[in-house]
Structure formats: C-alpha cells, structure tokens
C-alpha cells in the first residue's frame, strides 16, 4: 500500500473542505424537507390520496405535481 503523510497545511485544507461538505449536506437536507412540506401542503389542498408525490417541469414550462408509483415488491418464486 502506498501512502504519504500530508503537511499540516494540506491537512487543514481537507478539514476545511470536510466542514464545508457537512454544511452543504445539512443545507441540502433542509431544502429537501422544505420541498416535502410544500408537496404535502399541495396534496392536502388538492385533496389527493396519501402517497408519494413529486414535482417536475414539463417541456412547455409547466410545473406538475405527480404521484410517484410505489415500487412493486418482488414476489418469491414458488417452484
């Protein structure tokens, strides 16, 4: 195995990058939670059945709320 010990300065760069990455991940999580809240508010407003919904932008620019199909569970094969 090849390895090199980084200088203190190089190590600090990676520590700083790691902290920035953690901050961005927290911010991204907050955005996802806010988006989920908005989707749920729209689901309730339009009296849609419970389930997973998402948003997409159509080719014409319209933004559409749509139901995300639940993945089918694999059925065990009986031989």
Secondary structure, 3 states (H helix, E strand, C coil): CCCCCCCHHHHHHHHHHHHHHHHHHHHHHHHHHHHHHHHHHHHHHCCCCCCCEEEEECCCCCEEEEECCCCCCCCCCCC
